[in-house]
Amino acid sequence: MLVKRLLSAAVLLATANAKMEPQPYEVTELDKVHIRLEGIREKCLVEDLPEKTVLLVKHSATSWNTGSSAKVETPFQLLVTVRDSSGHTVVRQQSKPNDRLFLTAANTGDHLVCFQAMLTQYSPSVIVKLGVEVFIGDAGDPHITSPMEASLNDLAFMISKTVDQTSDLQREQTLQRDREQHFRSKSDRVNGNVLKWAVLQIVILGIASVYQVYSLRRFFRSKKLV
């Protein structure tokens, strides 16, 4: 089976090369793979798609330095090309390192999904490690989501997140108003108590002063000083 699929892929590549400029290809038939892209070398997956079948390809890529075996911040894009069984290019697009591709097969047969790294600054020591997930099914499959549906889902998620943030902000404002009202009430009570104590102290001082004056007058009269 593997030999048959590889031979089929070789025939497809030969047909594609006859209609396009010659390029080196490497083909694999695995659905979930990790691919190593070097230079401008194009590597492909083979997928047998019935007519009107939906294909979703998710990929994530990072650039690595082969000398230090570490990630490097090298800007790059991916050139993703899909060719049908007759060698015609169905999709050819430049994608971000983390992106996805969505298409519906127009005819039955093997389709080539090819990836090519496009580095802004080429270096022989820099490679691109690519992880690819392939989902094949109907449009109603939960794993299959068209770009429009994905955008709508993202928009709905953003709206829901905005509504949640607005609700949190309203709750925070309500809580802040309650705190301010509680603080104002407490401050009013404290100010009222201070005023009451001040008035009470003034009254007590007045009474004490009157009593002291009265006591002194009685003392002076008893001593016949007045």
The 8 nearest C-alpha neighbors of each residue, nearest first, counted from 0:
[[1, 3, 2, 4, 5, 6, 7, 28],
 [0, 2, 4, 3, 5, 28, 6, 27],
 [3, 1, 5, 0, 4, 6, 7, 8],
 [2, 4, 0, 6, 1, 5, 7, 8],
 [5, 3, 7, 1, 6, 2, 8, 0],
 [4, 6, 8, 2, 7, 3, 9, 1],
 [7, 5, 9, 3, 8, 4, 2, 10],
 [8, 6, 4, 10, 5, 9, 3, 11],
 [7, 9, 5, 11, 6, 10, 12, 4],
 [8, 10, 6, 12, 7, 11, 5, 13],
 [11, 9, 13, 7, 8, 12, 14, 6],
 [12, 10, 8, 14, 13, 9, 86, 15],
 [11, 13, 15, 9, 14, 10, 16, 8],
 [12, 14, 10, 16, 11, 15, 9, 17],
 [15, 13, 11, 17, 12, 16, 86, 10],
 [16, 14, 86, 12, 18, 17, 13, 19],
 [15, 17, 19, 13, 21, 18, 14, 12],
 [16, 18, 14, 15, 19, 13, 20, 21],
 [19, 17, 16, 15, 14, 20, 86, 87],
 [20, 18, 16, 17, 15, 21, 22, 14],
 [19, 21, 16, 22, 18, 17, 15, 23],
 [22, 20, 16, 19, 23, 17, 15, 18],
 [21, 23, 24, 20, 16, 41, 40, 19],
 [22, 24, 40, 41, 21, 25, 42, 39],
 [25, 23, 41, 42, 22, 26, 43, 40],
 [24, 26, 42, 43, 41, 27, 23, 40],
 [27, 25, 43, 44, 42, 24, 45, 28],
 [28, 26, 44, 29, 45, 43, 25, 5],
 [27, 29, 45, 44, 30, 46, 26, 4],
 [30, 28, 31, 27, 32, 44, 45, 46],
 [31, 29, 133, 32, 132, 28, 44, 131],
 [32, 30, 132, 131, 29, 133, 33, 130],
 [31, 33, 131, 130, 29, 34, 30, 132],
 [32, 34, 130, 129, 131, 35, 128, 31],
 [35, 33, 129, 128, 32, 130, 36, 131],
 [34, 36, 128, 127, 129, 37, 33, 126],
 [37, 35, 127, 126, 128, 34, 116, 40],
 [36, 38, 126, 40, 39, 35, 127, 116],
 [37, 39, 40, 36, 116, 123, 126, 121],
 [40, 38, 115, 116, 41, 37, 117, 36],
 [39, 41, 38, 37, 23, 115, 42, 36],
 [42, 40, 115, 24, 114, 39, 113, 23],
 [43, 41, 25, 113, 114, 24, 26, 40],
 [42, 44, 113, 26, 112, 25, 111, 114],
 [43, 45, 27, 112, 28, 26, 111, 113],
 [46, 44, 111, 28, 110, 27, 109, 112],
 [45, 47, 110, 109, 48, 111, 44, 28],
 [46, 48, 109, 108, 110, 45, 49, 107],
 [49, 47, 108, 107, 46, 109, 52, 50],
 [50, 48, 107, 52, 108, 51, 106, 47],
 [49, 51, 106, 107, 104, 52, 105, 48],
 [52, 50, 104, 103, 105, 53, 49, 106],
 [53, 51, 104, 50, 103, 49, 136, 137],
 [52, 54, 103, 136, 137, 135, 102, 138],
 [55, 53, 135, 102, 101, 134, 103, 52],
 [54, 56, 101, 134, 100, 133, 143, 135],
 [57, 55, 133, 100, 99, 132, 134, 58],
 [58, 56, 99, 132, 131, 98, 133, 100],
 [57, 59, 131, 130, 98, 97, 99, 132],
 [58, 60, 97, 130, 96, 129, 98, 131],
 [59, 61, 129, 96, 128, 97, 130, 127],
 [62, 60, 128, 127, 63, 129, 96, 59],
 [61, 63, 127, 71, 126, 70, 128, 73],
 [64, 62, 70, 126, 71, 69, 125, 127],
 [63, 65, 125, 68, 66, 69, 124, 67],
 [64, 66, 68, 124, 67, 125, 63, 126],
 [65, 67, 64, 68, 124, 69, 125, 63],
 [66, 68, 69, 64, 65, 63, 70, 124],
 [69, 67, 65, 64, 66, 63, 70, 71],
 [70, 68, 67, 63, 64, 71, 65, 66],
 [69, 71, 63, 62, 64, 72, 68, 61],
 [70, 72, 63, 73, 62, 64, 69, 61],
 [71, 73, 74, 70, 62, 63, 61, 75],
 [72, 74, 71, 75, 62, 118, 119, 120],
 [75, 73, 119, 72, 118, 76, 120, 62],
 [76, 74, 118, 117, 119, 73, 77, 116],
 [75, 77, 117, 95, 94, 96, 116, 93],
 [76, 78, 116, 94, 93, 115, 117, 79],
 [77, 79, 93, 115, 114, 92, 94, 116],
 [80, 78, 114, 92, 91, 113, 77, 93],
 [79, 81, 91, 113, 90, 112, 78, 114],
 [80, 82, 112, 90, 89, 111, 88, 113],
 [83, 81, 88, 111, 87, 89, 86, 110],
 [82, 84, 110, 86, 85, 87, 109, 111],
 [83, 85, 109, 108, 86, 110, 11, 82],
 [86, 84, 83, 87, 11, 14, 82, 15],
 [87, 85, 15, 83, 82, 84, 14, 11],
 [88, 86, 82, 85, 83, 89, 15, 84],
 [87, 89, 82, 90, 81, 86, 83, 91],
 [88, 90, 82, 81, 87, 83, 91, 80],
 [91, 89, 81, 80, 88, 92, 82, 79],
 [92, 90, 80, 79, 81, 89, 88, 78],
 [93, 91, 79, 78, 94, 90, 80, 77],
 [92, 94, 78, 77, 79, 76, 95, 91],
 [95, 93, 77, 76, 92, 78, 98, 96],
 [94, 96, 76, 97, 98, 77, 93, 75],
 [97, 95, 60, 59, 76, 98, 77, 94],
 [98, 96, 59, 95, 58, 60, 99, 94],
 [97, 99, 95, 58, 96, 57, 94, 59],
 [100, 98, 57, 56, 58, 101, 55, 97],
 [99, 101, 56, 55, 57, 102, 98, 54],
 [102, 100, 55, 54, 145, 56, 99, 146],
 [101, 103, 54, 53, 104, 55, 100, 90],
 [102, 104, 53, 51, 52, 54, 105, 101],
 [103, 105, 51, 50, 52, 106, 53, 102],
 [104, 106, 50, 51, 103, 107, 52, 49],
 [107, 105, 50, 104, 108, 49, 51, 48],
 [108, 106, 49, 50, 48, 104, 105, 109],
 [109, 107, 84, 47, 48, 49, 110, 106],
 [108, 110, 47, 84, 46, 48, 45, 83],
 [109, 111, 83, 46, 82, 84, 45, 47],
 [110, 112, 45, 82, 81, 44, 43, 113],
 [113, 111, 81, 44, 43, 80, 45, 110],
 [114, 112, 43, 80, 42, 79, 111, 81],
 [115, 113, 79, 42, 41, 78, 43, 77],
 [114, 116, 41, 78, 77, 39, 40, 117],
 [117, 115, 77, 118, 39, 76, 36, 78],
 [118, 116, 76, 75, 77, 115, 119, 78],
 [119, 117, 75, 120, 121, 116, 74, 76],
 [118, 120, 75, 74, 121, 117, 73, 76],
 [121, 119, 118, 122, 73, 74, 75, 117],
 [120, 122, 118, 119, 123, 38, 125, 117],
 [121, 123, 124, 125, 120, 38, 126, 118],
 [124, 122, 125, 121, 38, 126, 37, 65],
 [123, 125, 65, 122, 64, 66, 126, 63],
 [126, 124, 64, 122, 123, 63, 65, 62],
 [127, 125, 37, 63, 62, 36, 64, 128],
 [126, 128, 62, 36, 61, 35, 63, 129],
 [129, 127, 35, 61, 60, 34, 62, 36],
 [128, 130, 60, 34, 33, 59, 35, 127],
 [129, 131, 33, 59, 58, 32, 60, 34],
 [132, 130, 58, 32, 31, 57, 33, 129],
 [133, 131, 31, 57, 56, 58, 30, 134],
 [132, 134, 56, 30, 55, 31, 57, 131],
 [135, 133, 55, 54, 56, 136, 132, 142],
 [136, 134, 54, 53, 55, 133, 52, 137],
 [137, 135, 53, 52, 140, 134, 138, 54],
 [136, 138, 139, 140, 53, 52, 135, 143],
 [137, 139, 140, 143, 53, 136, 144, 145],
 [140, 138, 137, 141, 143, 136, 144, 142],
 [139, 141, 143, 137, 142, 138, 136, 144],
 [142, 140, 143, 139, 144, 138, 137, 136],
 [143, 141, 140, 144, 134, 55, 136, 139],
 [144, 142, 140, 141, 138, 55, 145, 134],
 [143, 145, 148, 149, 142, 146, 141, 138],
 [144, 146, 148, 147, 149, 101, 143, 138],
 [147, 145, 149, 148, 150, 144, 101, 100],
 [148, 146, 150, 149, 145, 151, 144, 152],
 [149, 147, 151, 145, 150, 146, 152, 144],
 [148, 150, 146, 152, 147, 151, 145, 144],
 [151, 149, 153, 147, 148, 152, 154, 146],
 [152, 150, 154, 148, 153, 149, 155, 147],
 [151, 153, 149, 155, 154, 150, 148, 156],
 [152, 154, 156, 150, 151, 155, 149, 157],
 [153, 155, 151, 157, 156, 152, 150, 158],
 [156, 154, 152, 158, 157, 153, 151, 159],
 [155, 157, 153, 159, 154, 158, 160, 152],
 [156, 158, 160, 154, 159, 155, 161, 153],
 [159, 157, 161, 155, 160, 156, 154, 162],
 [160, 158, 156, 162, 161, 157, 155, 163],
 [159, 161, 157, 163, 158, 162, 156, 164],
 [160, 162, 158, 164, 163, 159, 157, 165],
 [163, 161, 165, 159, 164, 160, 158, 166],
 [164, 162, 166, 160, 165, 161, 167, 159],
 [163, 165, 167, 161, 166, 162, 168, 160],
 [166, 164, 168, 162, 167, 163, 161, 169],
 [167, 165, 163, 169, 168, 164, 162, 170],
 [168, 166, 164, 170, 165, 169, 171, 163],
 [167, 169, 165, 171, 166, 170, 164, 172],
 [170, 168, 172, 166, 171, 167, 173, 165],
 [171, 169, 173, 167, 168, 172, 174, 166],
 [170, 172, 168, 174, 169, 173, 175, 167],
 [171, 173, 175, 169, 174, 170, 168, 176],
 [174, 172, 170, 176, 175, 171, 169, 177],
 [173, 175, 171, 177, 172, 176, 170, 178],
 [174, 176, 172, 178, 173, 177, 171, 179],
 [177, 175, 179, 173, 178, 174, 180, 172],
 [178, 176, 174, 180, 175, 179, 181, 173],
 [177, 179, 175, 181, 176, 180, 182, 174],
 [178, 180, 176, 182, 181, 177, 183, 175],
 [179, 181, 183, 177, 182, 178, 176, 184],
 [180, 182, 178, 184, 179, 183, 177, 185],
 [181, 183, 179, 185, 180, 184, 186, 178],
 [184, 182, 186, 180, 185, 181, 179, 187],
 [185, 183, 187, 181, 186, 182, 180, 188],
 [184, 186, 182, 188, 187, 183, 181, 189],
 [185, 187, 183, 189, 184, 188, 182, 190],
 [188, 186, 184, 190, 185, 189, 191, 183],
 [189, 187, 191, 185, 186, 190, 192, 184],
 [188, 190, 186, 192, 191, 187, 193, 185],
 [191, 189, 193, 187, 192, 188, 186, 194],
 [192, 190, 188, 194, 189, 193, 187, 195],
 [191, 193, 195, 189, 194, 190, 188, 196],
 [194, 192, 190, 196, 191, 195, 197, 189],
 [195, 193, 197, 191, 192, 196, 190, 198],
 [196, 194, 192, 198, 197, 193, 199, 191],
 [195, 197, 199, 193, 194, 198, 200, 192],
 [196, 198, 194, 200, 195, 199, 193, 201],
 [199, 197, 201, 195, 200, 196, 202, 194],
 [198, 200, 196, 202, 201, 197, 195, 203],
 [199, 201, 203, 197, 202, 198, 196, 204],
 [202, 200, 204, 198, 199, 203, 205, 197],
 [201, 203, 205, 199, 200, 204, 206, 198],
 [204, 202, 200, 206, 205, 201, 207, 199],
 [203, 205, 207, 201, 202, 206, 208, 200],
 [206, 204, 202, 208, 203, 207, 201, 209],
 [205, 207, 203, 209, 208, 204, 210, 202],
 [206, 208, 204, 210, 205, 209, 203, 211],
 [207, 209, 205, 211, 206, 210, 204, 212],
 [210, 208, 212, 206, 211, 207, 213, 205],
 [211, 209, 213, 207, 208, 212, 214, 206],
 [210, 212, 214, 208, 213, 209, 207, 215],
 [213, 211, 215, 209, 214, 210, 208, 216],
 [212, 214, 210, 216, 211, 215, 209, 217],
 [215, 213, 211, 217, 212, 216, 210, 218],
 [216, 214, 218, 212, 217, 213, 219, 211],
 [215, 217, 219, 213, 218, 214, 220, 212],
 [218, 216, 220, 214, 215, 219, 221, 213],
 [219, 217, 215, 221, 216, 220, 214, 222],
 [218, 220, 224, 222, 216, 221, 217, 225],
 [221, 219, 223, 217, 222, 218, 225, 224],
 [220, 222, 218, 223, 219, 217, 224, 216],
 [221, 223, 219, 220, 224, 218, 225, 217],
 [224, 222, 220, 221, 225, 219, 218, 217],
 [223, 225, 219, 222, 220, 221, 218, 216],
 [224, 223, 220, 219, 222, 216, 221, 218]]
